[in-house]
């Protein structure tokens, strides 16, 4: 059984962006809470691809929009997605909120997912 790209988790956590092009750091000063956190998981996998999910949680003031950018490590390609507008250029994948799930109150989360092909 193949294992999904676990290094994508590090890329996801390191590349959350809020509307307005503010980059949220994956590592904060000791004791500081990041503006957002991202959880990445693989919900299923098969010989030619896998299903990935992300949960973005707002840890600060309310947001009016969100976007997430991460890099796949080796030839994976998003073929379908939900609960976000998914796009990909090379290894770089971007998910942007839908019109109905962009607003997040403090402590609120949004879940989005995708199917991807590749190793």
Biopython code that builds the backbone (N, CA, C, O; Angstrom):
import numpy as np
from Bio.PDB.StructureBuilder import StructureBuilder

atoms = [
    (1, "UNK", "N", (0.848, -1.180, 0.000)),
    (1, "UNK", "CA", (0.000, 0.000, 0.000)),
    (1, "UNK", "C", (0.889, 1.237, 0.000)),
    (1, "UNK", "O", (1.840, 1.336, 0.775)),
    (2, "UNK", "N", (0.563, 2.175, -0.882)),
    (2, "UNK", "CA", (1.318, 3.420, -0.948)),
    (2, "UNK", "C", (0.879, 4.350, 0.160)),
    (2, "UNK", "O", (-0.262, 4.305, 0.619)),
    (3, "UNK", "N", (1.798, 5.187, 0.578)),
    (3, "UNK", "CA", (1.462, 6.186, 1.584)),
    (3, "UNK", "C", (1.298, 7.537, 0.916)),
    (3, "UNK", "O", (2.075, 7.881, 0.025)),
    (4, "UNK", "N", (0.302, 8.311, 1.328)),
    (4, "UNK", "CA", (0.079, 9.629, 0.734)),
    (4, "UNK", "C", (1.200, 10.587, 1.093)),
    (4, "UNK", "O", (1.996, 10.306, 1.990)),
    (5, "UNK", "N", (1.268, 11.692, 0.415)),
    (5, "UNK", "CA", (2.341, 12.660, 0.633)),
    (5, "UNK", "C", (2.221, 13.340, 1.997)),
    (5, "UNK", "O", (1.513, 14.338, 2.141)),
    (6, "UNK", "N", (2.907, 12.801, 2.984)),
    (6, "UNK", "CA", (2.827, 13.346, 4.334)),
    (6, "UNK", "C", (3.499, 14.717, 4.427)),
    (6, "UNK", "O", (3.125, 15.534, 5.268)),
    (7, "UNK", "N", (4.478, 14.967, 3.577)),
    (7, "UNK", "CA", (5.123, 16.274, 3.625)),
    (7, "UNK", "C", (4.165, 17.384, 3.220)),
    (7, "UNK", "O", (4.426, 18.556, 3.494)),
    (8, "UNK", "N", (3.061, 17.031, 2.574)),
    (8, "UNK", "CA", (2.061, 18.050, 2.239)),
    (8, "UNK", "C", (1.491, 18.675, 3.499)),
    (8, "UNK", "O", (1.103, 19.843, 3.492)),
    (9, "UNK", "N", (1.435, 17.896, 4.598)),
    (9, "UNK", "CA", (0.948, 18.441, 5.861)),
    (9, "UNK", "C", (1.780, 19.636, 6.280)),
    (9, "UNK", "O", (1.229, 20.664, 6.675)),
    (10, "UNK", "N", (3.095, 19.518, 6.202)),
    (10, "UNK", "CA", (3.959, 20.628, 6.588)),
    (10, "UNK", "C", (3.754, 21.818, 5.666)),
    (10, "UNK", "O", (3.755, 22.965, 6.113)),
    (11, "UNK", "N", (3.580, 21.548, 4.391)),
    (11, "UNK", "CA", (3.355, 22.641, 3.451)),
    (11, "UNK", "C", (2.022, 23.318, 3.719)),
    (11, "UNK", "O", (1.916, 24.541, 3.625)),
    (12, "UNK", "N", (1.003, 22.534, 4.053)),
    (12, "UNK", "CA", (-0.310, 23.107, 4.343)),
    (12, "UNK", "C", (-0.234, 23.997, 5.564)),
    (12, "UNK", "O", (-0.696, 25.137, 5.535)),
    (13, "UNK", "N", (0.344, 23.487, 6.633)),
    (13, "UNK", "CA", (0.412, 24.255, 7.871)),
    (13, "UNK", "C", (1.204, 25.531, 7.671)),
    (13, "UNK", "O", (0.905, 26.548, 8.296)),
    (14, "UNK", "N", (2.202, 25.493, 6.815)),
    (14, "UNK", "CA", (3.049, 26.654, 6.613)),
    (14, "UNK", "C", (2.524, 27.657, 5.613)),
    (14, "UNK", "O", (3.185, 28.664, 5.361)),
    (15, "UNK", "N", (1.359, 27.422, 5.032)),
    (15, "UNK", "CA", (0.958, 28.294, 3.938)),
    (15, "UNK", "C", (-0.488, 28.764, 3.998)),
    (15, "UNK", "O", (-1.100, 28.995, 2.956)),
    (16, "UNK", "N", (-1.030, 28.907, 5.158)),
    (16, "UNK", "CA", (-2.390, 29.436, 5.266)),
    (16, "UNK", "C", (-2.326, 30.936, 5.058)),
    (16, "UNK", "O", (-1.484, 31.612, 5.649)),
    (17, "UNK", "N", (-3.202, 31.455, 4.228)),
    (17, "UNK", "CA", (-3.229, 32.898, 3.989)),
    (17, "UNK", "C", (-4.637, 33.419, 4.219)),
    (17, "UNK", "O", (-5.614, 32.794, 3.805)),
    (18, "UNK", "N", (-4.738, 34.548, 4.869)),
    (18, "UNK", "CA", (-6.020, 35.206, 5.067)),
    (18, "UNK", "C", (-6.251, 36.158, 3.920)),
    (18, "UNK", "O", (-5.300, 36.594, 3.271)),
    (19, "UNK", "N", (-7.512, 36.490, 3.659)),
    (19, "UNK", "CA", (-7.814, 37.459, 2.625)),
    (19, "UNK", "C", (-7.029, 38.728, 2.896)),
    (19, "UNK", "O", (-6.934, 39.159, 4.045)),
    (20, "UNK", "N", (-6.476, 39.319, 1.885)),
    (20, "UNK", "CA", (-5.643, 40.493, 2.059)),
    (20, "UNK", "C", (-4.171, 40.128, 2.014)),
    (20, "UNK", "O", (-3.321, 40.969, 2.307)),
    (21, "UNK", "N", (-3.857, 38.910, 1.659)),
    (21, "UNK", "CA", (-2.488, 38.438, 1.483)),
    (21, "UNK", "C", (-1.647, 38.484, 2.745)),
    (21, "UNK", "O", (-0.439, 38.712, 2.676)),
    (22, "UNK", "N", (-2.256, 38.276, 3.874)),
    (22, "UNK", "CA", (-1.498, 38.166, 5.115)),
    (22, "UNK", "C", (-1.157, 36.700, 5.308)),
    (22, "UNK", "O", (-2.054, 35.859, 5.378)),
    (23, "UNK", "N", (0.127, 36.384, 5.397)),
    (23, "UNK", "CA", (0.545, 34.998, 5.566)),
    (23, "UNK", "C", (0.571, 34.670, 7.049)),
    (23, "UNK", "O", (1.117, 35.423, 7.856)),
    (24, "UNK", "N", (-0.020, 33.549, 7.393)),
    (24, "UNK", "CA", (-0.065, 33.107, 8.781)),
    (24, "UNK", "C", (1.100, 32.159, 9.010)),
    (24, "UNK", "O", (1.205, 31.145, 8.319)),
    (25, "UNK", "N", (1.974, 32.457, 9.957)),
    (25, "UNK", "CA", (3.126, 31.593, 10.190)),
    (25, "UNK", "C", (2.723, 30.261, 10.798)),
    (25, "UNK", "O", (1.798, 30.191, 11.607)),
    (26, "UNK", "N", (3.429, 29.196, 10.400)),
    (26, "UNK", "CA", (3.191, 27.880, 10.984)),
    (26, "UNK", "C", (3.787, 27.806, 12.378)),
    (26, "UNK", "O", (3.258, 27.118, 13.251)),
    (27, "UNK", "N", (4.877, 28.506, 12.583)),
    (27, "UNK", "CA", (5.543, 28.517, 13.876)),
    (27, "UNK", "C", (5.456, 29.931, 14.422)),
    (27, "UNK", "O", (5.808, 30.893, 13.739)),
    (28, "UNK", "N", (4.991, 30.051, 15.640)),
    (28, "UNK", "CA", (4.859, 31.364, 16.261)),
    (28, "UNK", "C", (5.823, 31.469, 17.422)),
    (28, "UNK", "O", (6.439, 30.482, 17.825)),
    (29, "UNK", "N", (5.949, 32.670, 17.957)),
    (29, "UNK", "CA", (6.771, 32.854, 19.144)),
    (29, "UNK", "C", (6.225, 31.954, 20.246)),
    (29, "UNK", "O", (5.027, 31.679, 20.302)),
    (30, "UNK", "N", (7.097, 31.511, 21.097)),
    (30, "UNK", "CA", (6.683, 30.603, 22.162)),
    (30, "UNK", "C", (5.516, 31.207, 22.938)),
    (30, "UNK", "O", (5.595, 32.338, 23.418)),
    (31, "UNK", "N", (4.445, 30.448, 23.054)),
    (31, "UNK", "CA", (3.278, 30.891, 23.789)),
    (31, "UNK", "C", (2.259, 31.632, 22.957)),
    (31, "UNK", "O", (1.130, 31.826, 23.408)),
    (32, "UNK", "N", (2.621, 32.056, 21.747)),
    (32, "UNK", "CA", (1.683, 32.789, 20.900)),
    (32, "UNK", "C", (0.757, 31.806, 20.177)),
    (32, "UNK", "O", (1.169, 30.701, 19.824)),
    (33, "UNK", "N", (-0.471, 32.209, 19.965)),
    (33, "UNK", "CA", (-1.443, 31.392, 19.243)),
    (33, "UNK", "C", (-1.483, 31.843, 17.793)),
    (33, "UNK", "O", (-1.621, 33.037, 17.529)),
    (34, "UNK", "N", (-1.364, 30.911, 16.840)),
    (34, "UNK", "CA", (-1.455, 31.315, 15.437)),
    (34, "UNK", "C", (-2.857, 31.827, 15.111)),
    (34, "UNK", "O", (-3.833, 31.429, 15.746)),
    (35, "UNK", "N", (-2.948, 32.709, 14.122)),
    (35, "UNK", "CA", (-4.231, 33.271, 13.707)),
    (35, "UNK", "C", (-5.170, 32.154, 13.248)),
    (35, "UNK", "O", (-6.353, 32.154, 13.588)),
    (36, "UNK", "N", (-4.643, 31.216, 12.485)),
    (36, "UNK", "CA", (-5.411, 30.060, 12.017)),
    (36, "UNK", "C", (-4.572, 28.808, 12.185)),
    (36, "UNK", "O", (-3.343, 28.865, 12.204)),
    (37, "UNK", "N", (-5.245, 27.688, 12.305)),
    (37, "UNK", "CA", (-4.557, 26.405, 12.260)),
    (37, "UNK", "C", (-5.192, 25.575, 11.153)),
    (37, "UNK", "O", (-6.367, 25.742, 10.826)),
    (38, "UNK", "N", (-4.398, 24.683, 10.589)),
    (38, "UNK", "CA", (-4.867, 23.810, 9.521)),
    (38, "UNK", "C", (-4.554, 22.375, 9.900)),
    (38, "UNK", "O", (-3.438, 22.058, 10.313)),
    (39, "UNK", "N", (-5.545, 21.513, 9.758)),
    (39, "UNK", "CA", (-5.343, 20.080, 9.919)),
    (39, "UNK", "C", (-5.517, 19.447, 8.543)),
    (39, "UNK", "O", (-6.507, 19.702, 7.857)),
    (40, "UNK", "N", (-4.563, 18.633, 8.147)),
    (40, "UNK", "CA", (-4.599, 17.928, 6.867)),
    (40, "UNK", "C", (-4.661, 16.446, 7.167)),
    (40, "UNK", "O", (-3.926, 15.954, 8.023)),
    (41, "UNK", "N", (-5.525, 15.735, 6.477)),
    (41, "UNK", "CA", (-5.570, 14.286, 6.665)),
    (41, "UNK", "C", (-5.921, 13.616, 5.345)),
    (41, "UNK", "O", (-6.483, 14.233, 4.440)),
    (42, "UNK", "N", (-5.579, 12.354, 5.263)),
    (42, "UNK", "CA", (-5.914, 11.541, 4.101)),
    (42, "UNK", "C", (-7.074, 10.646, 4.513)),
    (42, "UNK", "O", (-6.935, 9.789, 5.385)),
    (43, "UNK", "N", (-8.223, 10.856, 3.872)),
    (43, "UNK", "CA", (-9.436, 10.116, 4.224)),
    (43, "UNK", "C", (-9.485, 8.749, 3.552)),
    (43, "UNK", "O", (-10.187, 7.853, 4.020)),
    (44, "UNK", "N", (-8.753, 8.585, 2.471)),
    (44, "UNK", "CA", (-8.718, 7.313, 1.760)),
    (44, "UNK", "C", (-7.657, 7.355, 0.684)),
    (44, "UNK", "O", (-7.262, 8.427, 0.224)),
    (45, "UNK", "N", (-7.200, 6.180, 0.286)),
    (45, "UNK", "CA", (-6.202, 6.120, -0.781)),
    (45, "UNK", "C", (-6.400, 4.849, -1.589)),
    (45, "UNK", "O", (-6.951, 3.864, -1.099)),
    (46, "UNK", "N", (-5.946, 4.885, -2.826)),
    (46, "UNK", "CA", (-6.046, 3.764, -3.734)),
    (46, "UNK", "C", (-4.834, 3.813, -4.642)),
    (46, "UNK", "O", (-4.002, 4.712, -4.515)),
    (47, "UNK", "N", (-4.720, 2.856, -5.561)),
    (47, "UNK", "CA", (-3.517, 2.736, -6.390)),
    (47, "UNK", "C", (-3.180, 3.985, -7.185)),
    (47, "UNK", "O", (-2.002, 4.274, -7.401)),
    (48, "UNK", "N", (-4.181, 4.732, -7.625)),
    (48, "UNK", "CA", (-3.915, 5.870, -8.508)),
    (48, "UNK", "C", (-4.162, 7.229, -7.872)),
    (48, "UNK", "O", (-4.097, 8.247, -8.561)),
    (49, "UNK", "N", (-4.445, 7.270, -6.569)),
    (49, "UNK", "CA", (-4.685, 8.563, -5.944)),
    (49, "UNK", "C", (-5.141, 8.472, -4.510)),
    (49, "UNK", "O", (-4.982, 7.440, -3.857)),
    (50, "UNK", "N", (-5.712, 9.561, -4.020)),
    (50, "UNK", "CA", (-6.154, 9.622, -2.627)),
    (50, "UNK", "C", (-7.171, 10.739, -2.444)),
    (50, "UNK", "O", (-7.338, 11.596, -3.312)),
    (51, "UNK", "N", (-7.850, 10.713, -1.298)),
    (51, "UNK", "CA", (-8.773, 11.776, -0.903)),
    (51, "UNK", "C", (-8.163, 12.515, 0.273)),
    (51, "UNK", "O", (-7.833, 11.908, 1.292)),
    (52, "UNK", "N", (-8.012, 13.819, 0.133)),
    (52, "UNK", "CA", (-7.464, 14.645, 1.202)),
    (52, "UNK", "C", (-8.523, 15.558, 1.787)),
    (52, "UNK", "O", (-9.450, 15.972, 1.091)),
    (53, "UNK", "N", (-8.387, 15.868, 3.056)),
    (53, "UNK", "CA", (-9.284, 16.819, 3.707)),
    (53, "UNK", "C", (-8.462, 17.829, 4.490)),
    (53, "UNK", "O", (-7.385, 17.517, 4.997)),
    (54, "UNK", "N", (-8.980, 19.028, 4.579)),
    (54, "UNK", "CA", (-8.355, 20.068, 5.395)),
    (54, "UNK", "C", (-9.421, 20.695, 6.279)),
    (54, "UNK", "O", (-10.570, 20.861, 5.869)),
    (55, "UNK", "N", (-9.029, 21.035, 7.480)),
    (55, "UNK", "CA", (-9.887, 21.792, 8.393)),
    (55, "UNK", "C", (-9.119, 23.050, 8.769)),
    (55, "UNK", "O", (-8.016, 22.978, 9.309)),
    (56, "UNK", "N", (-9.710, 24.201, 8.478)),
    (56, "UNK", "CA", (-9.117, 25.492, 8.818)),
    (56, "UNK", "C", (-9.900, 26.041, 9.997)),
    (56, "UNK", "O", (-11.123, 26.167, 9.935)),
    (57, "UNK", "N", (-9.190, 26.368, 11.079)),
    (57, "UNK", "CA", (-9.828, 26.893, 12.284)),
    (57, "UNK", "C", (-9.324, 28.298, 12.546)),
    (57, "UNK", "O", (-8.117, 28.540, 12.560)),
    (58, "UNK", "N", (-10.246, 29.222, 12.755)),
    (58, "UNK", "CA", (-9.931, 30.618, 13.067)),
    (58, "UNK", "C", (-9.676, 30.729, 14.565)),
    (58, "UNK", "O", (-10.559, 30.442, 15.373)),
    (59, "UNK", "N", (-8.473, 31.144, 14.932)),
    (59, "UNK", "CA", (-8.102, 31.276, 16.345)),
    (59, "UNK", "C", (-8.108, 32.717, 16.831)),
    (59, "UNK", "O", (-7.708, 32.982, 17.965)),
    (60, "UNK", "N", (-8.550, 33.651, 16.003)),
    (60, "UNK", "CA", (-8.495, 35.066, 16.389)),
    (60, "UNK", "C", (-9.835, 35.732, 16.097)),
    (60, "UNK", "O", (-10.887, 35.107, 16.228)),
    (61, "UNK", "N", (-9.795, 36.982, 15.707)),
    (61, "UNK", "CA", (-11.020, 37.729, 15.383)),
    (61, "UNK", "C", (-11.692, 37.124, 14.152)),
    (61, "UNK", "O", (-11.074, 36.360, 13.410)),
    (62, "UNK", "N", (-12.941, 37.464, 13.944)),
    (62, "UNK", "CA", (-13.704, 36.930, 12.820)),
    (62, "UNK", "C", (-13.027, 37.246, 11.483)),
    (62, "UNK", "O", (-12.435, 38.312, 11.310)),
    (63, "UNK", "N", (-13.125, 36.303, 10.546)),
    (63, "UNK", "CA", (-12.581, 36.455, 9.199)),
    (63, "UNK", "C", (-13.729, 36.631, 8.213)),
    (63, "UNK", "O", (-14.824, 36.111, 8.428)),
    (64, "UNK", "N", (-13.478, 37.364, 7.136)),
    (64, "UNK", "CA", (-14.486, 37.518, 6.092)),
    (64, "UNK", "C", (-14.128, 36.717, 4.849)),
    (64, "UNK", "O", (-14.881, 36.728, 3.875)),
    (65, "UNK", "N", (-13.014, 36.033, 4.861)),
    (65, "UNK", "CA", (-12.597, 35.199, 3.748)),
    (65, "UNK", "C", (-11.314, 34.486, 4.100)),
    (65, "UNK", "O", (-10.594, 34.903, 5.008)),
    (66, "UNK", "N", (-11.024, 33.419, 3.394)),
    (66, "UNK", "CA", (-9.812, 32.654, 3.655)),
    (66, "UNK", "C", (-9.300, 32.030, 2.355)),
    (66, "UNK", "O", (-10.048, 31.845, 1.395)),
    (67, "UNK", "N", (-8.026, 31.719, 2.355)),
    (67, "UNK", "CA", (-7.428, 30.938, 1.276)),
    (67, "UNK", "C", (-6.314, 30.099, 1.869)),
    (67, "UNK", "O", (-5.734, 30.445, 2.897)),
    (68, "UNK", "N", (-6.031, 29.009, 1.217)),
    (68, "UNK", "CA", (-5.024, 28.059, 1.669)),
    (68, "UNK", "C", (-4.173, 27.685, 0.472)),
    (68, "UNK", "O", (-4.703, 27.371, -0.594)),
    (69, "UNK", "N", (-2.863, 27.714, 0.634)),
    (69, "UNK", "CA", (-1.942, 27.335, -0.432)),
    (69, "UNK", "C", (-0.944, 26.335, 0.116)),
    (69, "UNK", "O", (-0.401, 26.519, 1.205)),
    (70, "UNK", "N", (-0.704, 25.274, -0.645)),
    (70, "UNK", "CA", (0.304, 24.288, -0.249)),
    (70, "UNK", "C", (0.885, 23.645, -1.495)),
    (70, "UNK", "O", (0.306, 23.733, -2.578)),
    (71, "UNK", "N", (2.023, 23.003, -1.338)),
    (71, "UNK", "CA", (2.701, 22.334, -2.442)),
    (71, "UNK", "C", (2.663, 20.827, -2.248)),
    (71, "UNK", "O", (2.941, 20.327, -1.158)),
    (72, "UNK", "N", (2.315, 20.101, -3.311)),
    (72, "UNK", "CA", (2.451, 18.653, -3.305)),
    (72, "UNK", "C", (3.915, 18.323, -3.557)),
    (72, "UNK", "O", (4.579, 19.038, -4.308)),
    (73, "UNK", "N", (4.433, 17.264, -2.953)),
    (73, "UNK", "CA", (5.850, 16.960, -3.077)),
    (73, "UNK", "C", (6.259, 16.217, -4.344)),
    (73, "UNK", "O", (7.442, 16.221, -4.684)),
    (74, "UNK", "N", (5.315, 15.570, -5.067)),
    (74, "UNK", "CA", (5.817, 14.781, -6.184)),
    (74, "UNK", "C", (4.800, 14.299, -7.189)),
    (74, "UNK", "O", (4.493, 13.107, -7.220)),
    (75, "UNK", "N", (4.267, 15.179, -8.011)),
    (75, "UNK", "CA", (3.443, 14.762, -9.129)),
    (75, "UNK", "C", (1.964, 14.579, -8.857)),
    (75, "UNK", "O", (1.236, 14.169, -9.761)),
    (76, "UNK", "N", (1.491, 14.859, -7.669)),
    (76, "UNK", "CA", (0.065, 14.734, -7.385)),
    (76, "UNK", "C", (-0.700, 15.867, -8.064)),
    (76, "UNK", "O", (-0.166, 16.956, -8.272)),
    (77, "UNK", "N", (-1.965, 15.591, -8.407)),
    (77, "UNK", "CA", (-2.781, 16.602, -9.074)),
    (77, "UNK", "C", (-4.212, 16.531, -8.557)),
    (77, "UNK", "O", (-4.820, 15.461, -8.542)),
    (78, "UNK", "N", (-4.746, 17.670, -8.135)),
    (78, "UNK", "CA", (-6.135, 17.735, -7.688)),
    (78, "UNK", "C", (-7.033, 17.537, -8.903)),
    (78, "UNK", "O", (-6.899, 18.233, -9.909)),
    (79, "UNK", "N", (-7.950, 16.578, -8.796)),
    (79, "UNK", "CA", (-8.863, 16.292, -9.901)),
    (79, "UNK", "C", (-10.291, 16.737, -9.610)),
    (79, "UNK", "O", (-11.094, 16.901, -10.528)),
    (80, "UNK", "N", (-10.604, 16.932, -8.342)),
    (80, "UNK", "CA", (-11.954, 17.321, -7.937)),
    (80, "UNK", "C", (-11.871, 17.859, -6.515)),
    (80, "UNK", "O", (-11.034, 17.409, -5.734)),
    (81, "UNK", "N", (-12.725, 18.811, -6.171)),
    (81, "UNK", "CA", (-12.729, 19.344, -4.811)),
    (81, "UNK", "C", (-14.103, 19.803, -4.394)),
    (81, "UNK", "O", (-14.997, 19.939, -5.229)),
    (82, "UNK", "N", (-14.282, 20.043, -3.108)),
    (82, "UNK", "CA", (-15.556, 20.505, -2.575)),
    (82, "UNK", "C", (-15.324, 21.441, -1.401)),
    (82, "UNK", "O", (-14.274, 21.408, -0.760)),
    (83, "UNK", "N", (-16.311, 22.268, -1.134)),
    (83, "UNK", "CA", (-16.315, 23.260, -0.052)),
    (83, "UNK", "C", (-15.216, 24.306, -0.185)),
    (83, "UNK", "O", (-14.899, 24.995, 0.785)),
    (84, "UNK", "N", (-14.633, 24.433, -1.369)),
    (84, "UNK", "CA", (-13.647, 25.467, -1.692)),
    (84, "UNK", "C", (-13.513, 25.517, -3.210)),
    (84, "UNK", "O", (-13.882, 24.574, -3.909)),
    (85, "UNK", "N", (-12.985, 26.621, -3.705)),
    (85, "UNK", "CA", (-12.638, 26.734, -5.126)),
    (85, "UNK", "C", (-11.181, 26.299, -5.234)),
    (85, "UNK", "O", (-10.282, 27.024, -4.807)),
    (86, "UNK", "N", (-10.947, 25.124, -5.801)),
    (86, "UNK", "CA", (-9.621, 24.526, -5.877)),
    (86, "UNK", "C", (-8.974, 24.843, -7.224)),
    (86, "UNK", "O", (-9.633, 24.804, -8.263)),
    (87, "UNK", "N", (-7.681, 25.156, -7.194)),
    (87, "UNK", "CA", (-6.913, 25.340, -8.421)),
    (87, "UNK", "C", (-5.503, 24.825, -8.170)),
    (87, "UNK", "O", (-5.082, 24.669, -7.024)),
    (88, "UNK", "N", (-4.781, 24.564, -9.249)),
    (88, "UNK", "CA", (-3.422, 24.056, -9.117)),
    (88, "UNK", "C", (-2.581, 24.565, -10.266)),
    (88, "UNK", "O", (-3.020, 24.581, -11.415)),
    (89, "UNK", "N", (-1.364, 24.983, -9.946)),
    (89, "UNK", "CA", (-0.374, 25.388, -10.932)),
    (89, "UNK", "C", (0.923, 24.678, -10.582)),
    (89, "UNK", "O", (1.562, 25.006, -9.582)),
    (90, "UNK", "N", (1.316, 23.707, -11.399)),
    (90, "UNK", "CA", (2.475, 22.901, -11.054)),
    (90, "UNK", "C", (2.184, 22.125, -9.777)),
    (90, "UNK", "O", (1.152, 21.463, -9.668)),
    (91, "UNK", "N", (3.086, 22.207, -8.820)),
    (91, "UNK", "CA", (2.903, 21.519, -7.540)),
    (91, "UNK", "C", (2.073, 22.326, -6.551)),
    (91, "UNK", "O", (1.648, 21.795, -5.525)),
    (92, "UNK", "N", (1.836, 23.608, -6.844)),
    (92, "UNK", "CA", (1.166, 24.506, -5.898)),
    (92, "UNK", "C", (-0.351, 24.423, -6.033)),
    (92, "UNK", "O", (-0.912, 24.660, -7.102)),
    (93, "UNK", "N", (-0.998, 24.080, -4.918)),
    (93, "UNK", "CA", (-2.455, 23.948, -4.850)),
    (93, "UNK", "C", (-3.005, 25.105, -4.030)),
    (93, "UNK", "O", (-2.442, 25.463, -2.995)),
    (94, "UNK", "N", (-4.105, 25.688, -4.494)),
    (94, "UNK", "CA", (-4.762, 26.775, -3.765)),
    (94, "UNK", "C", (-6.237, 26.442, -3.592)),
    (94, "UNK", "O", (-6.903, 25.988, -4.522)),
    (95, "UNK", "N", (-6.728, 26.678, -2.387)),
    (95, "UNK", "CA", (-8.157, 26.559, -2.089)),
    (95, "UNK", "C", (-8.622, 27.912, -1.567)),
    (95, "UNK", "O", (-8.000, 28.479, -0.668)),
    (96, "UNK", "N", (-9.717, 28.434, -2.126)),
    (96, "UNK", "CA", (-10.289, 29.717, -1.715)),
    (96, "UNK", "C", (-11.726, 29.457, -1.289)),
    (96, "UNK", "O", (-12.422, 28.629, -1.877)),
    (97, "UNK", "N", (-12.157, 30.174, -0.262)),
    (97, "UNK", "CA", (-13.513, 29.970, 0.238)),
    (97, "UNK", "C", (-14.569, 30.112, -0.855)),
    (97, "UNK", "O", (-14.383, 30.840, -1.830)),
    (98, "UNK", "N", (-15.668, 29.408, -0.672)),
    (98, "UNK", "CA", (-16.868, 29.597, -1.483)),
    (98, "UNK", "C", (-17.592, 30.827, -0.939)),
    (98, "UNK", "O", (-17.262, 31.309, 0.145)),
    (99, "UNK", "N", (-18.568, 31.333, -1.674)),
    (99, "UNK", "CA", (-19.295, 32.527, -1.223)),
    (99, "UNK", "C", (-20.033, 32.279, 0.087)),
    (99, "UNK", "O", (-20.258, 33.215, 0.854)),
    (100, "UNK", "N", (-20.404, 31.063, 0.344)),
    (100, "UNK", "CA", (-21.210, 30.738, 1.520)),
    (100, "UNK", "C", (-20.397, 30.279, 2.736)),
    (100, "UNK", "O", (-20.979, 30.097, 3.805)),
    (101, "UNK", "N", (-19.065, 30.084, 2.617)),
    (101, "UNK", "CA", (-18.301, 29.606, 3.780)),
    (101, "UNK", "C", (-17.052, 30.436, 4.064)),
    (101, "UNK", "O", (-16.120, 29.952, 4.707)),
    (102, "UNK", "N", (-17.026, 31.678, 3.591)),
    (102, "UNK", "CA", (-15.856, 32.528, 3.805)),
    (102, "UNK", "C", (-15.801, 33.170, 5.173)),
    (102, "UNK", "O", (-14.713, 33.422, 5.691)),
    (103, "UNK", "N", (-16.939, 33.440, 5.766)),
    (103, "UNK", "CA", (-16.957, 34.095, 7.080)),
    (103, "UNK", "C", (-16.775, 33.064, 8.178)),
    (103, "UNK", "O", (-17.520, 32.088, 8.267)),
    (104, "UNK", "N", (-15.773, 33.297, 9.010)),
    (104, "UNK", "CA", (-15.505, 32.416, 10.151)),
    (104, "UNK", "C", (-15.417, 33.263, 11.406)),
    (104, "UNK", "O", (-14.632, 34.209, 11.471)),
    (105, "UNK", "N", (-16.212, 32.928, 12.390)),
    (105, "UNK", "CA", (-16.105, 33.582, 13.685)),
    (105, "UNK", "C", (-14.939, 33.005, 14.461)),
    (105, "UNK", "O", (-14.407, 31.954, 14.105)),
    (106, "UNK", "N", (-14.548, 33.682, 15.506)),
    (106, "UNK", "CA", (-13.458, 33.196, 16.343)),
    (106, "UNK", "C", (-13.791, 31.800, 16.865)),
    (106, "UNK", "O", (-14.852, 31.586, 17.453)),
    (107, "UNK", "N", (-12.886, 30.862, 16.649)),
    (107, "UNK", "CA", (-13.079, 29.484, 17.085)),
    (107, "UNK", "C", (-13.813, 28.613, 16.085)),
    (107, "UNK", "O", (-13.907, 27.401, 16.277)),
    (108, "UNK", "N", (-14.338, 29.209, 15.014)),
    (108, "UNK", "CA", (-15.078, 28.444, 14.008)),
    (108, "UNK", "C", (-14.119, 27.743, 13.045)),
    (108, "UNK", "O", (-12.976, 28.162, 12.867)),
    (109, "UNK", "N", (-14.609, 26.676, 12.435)),
    (109, "UNK", "CA", (-13.816, 25.900, 11.481)),
    (109, "UNK", "C", (-14.584, 25.706, 10.189)),
    (109, "UNK", "O", (-15.812, 25.795, 10.159)),
    (110, "UNK", "N", (-13.851, 25.443, 9.131)),
    (110, "UNK", "CA", (-14.436, 25.062, 7.853)),
    (110, "UNK", "C", (-13.670, 23.839, 7.355)),
    (110, "UNK", "O", (-12.446, 23.772, 7.467)),
    (111, "UNK", "N", (-14.400, 22.879, 6.807)),
    (111, "UNK", "CA", (-13.800, 21.670, 6.254)),
    (111, "UNK", "C", (-13.924, 21.704, 4.739)),
    (111, "UNK", "O", (-14.969, 22.079, 4.208)),
    (112, "UNK", "N", (-12.871, 21.315, 4.048)),
    (112, "UNK", "CA", (-12.876, 21.221, 2.593)),
    (112, "UNK", "C", (-12.117, 19.959, 2.214)),
    (112, "UNK", "O", (-11.314, 19.447, 2.994)),
    (113, "UNK", "N", (-12.375, 19.465, 1.020)),
    (113, "UNK", "CA", (-11.709, 18.240, 0.615)),
    (113, "UNK", "C", (-11.465, 18.194, -0.875)),
    (113, "UNK", "O", (-11.954, 19.027, -1.638)),
    (114, "UNK", "N", (-10.694, 17.195, -1.268)),
    (114, "UNK", "CA", (-10.347, 17.039, -2.674)),
    (114, "UNK", "C", (-9.985, 15.592, -2.969)),
    (114, "UNK", "O", (-9.653, 14.816, -2.073)),
    (115, "UNK", "N", (-10.059, 15.255, -4.240)),
    (115, "UNK", "CA", (-9.517, 14.010, -4.756)),
    (115, "UNK", "C", (-8.283, 14.378, -5.556)),
    (115, "UNK", "O", (-8.264, 15.394, -6.251)),
    (116, "UNK", "N", (-7.264, 13.558, -5.458)),
    (116, "UNK", "CA", (-6.029, 13.822, -6.192)),
    (116, "UNK", "C", (-5.531, 12.540, -6.834)),
    (116, "UNK", "O", (-5.717, 11.446, -6.301)),
    (117, "UNK", "N", (-4.900, 12.691, -7.977)),
    (117, "UNK", "CA", (-4.268, 11.561, -8.646)),
    (117, "UNK", "C", (-2.767, 11.662, -8.440)),
    (117, "UNK", "O", (-2.238, 12.717, -8.090)),
    (118, "UNK", "N", (-2.103, 10.559, -8.662)),
    (118, "UNK", "CA", (-0.650, 10.567, -8.574)),
    (118, "UNK", "C", (-0.127, 9.737, -7.428)),
    (118, "UNK", "O", (-0.884, 9.190, -6.626)),
    (119, "UNK", "N", (1.178, 9.659, -7.371)),
    (119, "UNK", "CA", (1.834, 8.805, -6.366)),
    (119, "UNK", "C", (1.637, 9.279, -4.942)),
    (119, "UNK", "O", (2.135, 8.651, -4.008)),
]
sb = StructureBuilder()
sb.init_structure("model")
sb.init_model(0)
sb.init_chain("A")
sb.init_seg("    ")
for serial, (resi, resn, name, xyz) in enumerate(atoms, 1):
    if name == "N":
        sb.init_residue(resn, " ", resi, " ")
    sb.init_atom(name, np.array(xyz, "f"), 0.0, 1.0, " ", f" {name:<3s}", serial, name[0])
structure = sb.get_structure()
